[in-house]
Amino acid sequence: MSKVYLASCNDELLFDDLEECVQFIVDNSEYPLTKTIDVFEKYQPEHKDLLDVECILENLQCRAEDIGGDYAEDYTDSVYYDKDKQSDLFETVLAWLNENLEQPTFYTAGKLLETLVVTEELCKSLNIELG
């Protein structure tokens, strides 16, 4: 399981490496020993996690209504309310994505695993000197 680290002195930067995260805290905090690091499970989505068939159908429905008005209000109903057809559409689009597009390389923080306190001992164990 991959982990990512979030320093309490910056809630936007995720680090792949604990040492880099602690070094960032030491370099960017007046009082590094008052800081913590949240350790998360790394969540890196795949195409299947980003694909939403209902969004595709809703988009089609909106575009149909823009063109056909009230006459198009039930355009996607035969698929929208049929889970088997939705599953077929999902698999078809997913296969196309997998064949034509690289998997995402971005990631975010998933489940919180633990919170570490930045201590002198932690810094020493990572060979990081306190200012």
C-alpha positions, 0 to 999 in steps of 0.5 A: 500500500502506497502512502502520502504525507500531508504536513500541518503547515501546508494543507495543499501539498502531498508528499510521496516521501516522509523524509521530504515532508519532514524536511519541508516542515523544518524548512518552512516552519518557525517551530517545526516540533509543534507540527504534525503529519497526517499519513494517508493511503494513496488514492490513485484513480483509474478510468473506471473510477472516473467514468459515470454513465449517468452523467453521460446520459444526463448530458445527452438528455440536456442536449436533446432538450436544447434541440428538441424541447419537450419532445425530447424529454424522454430521449434517454429513458430507455437506457437511464432506467435500465441497469443492464444497458447502463452496464453495457455502456459503461463497459464499452466506454471503459474499454475505449478509454483503456485502449486510447487513453493512459491511466491517470497519473494524479492522486490524492489522499485516501483513508487517514492511516495515522498522524505523526508528531514531528519530534527530534527523534523523528528528525534524527531517524531521517537524518534531518537537522533542526535549524 
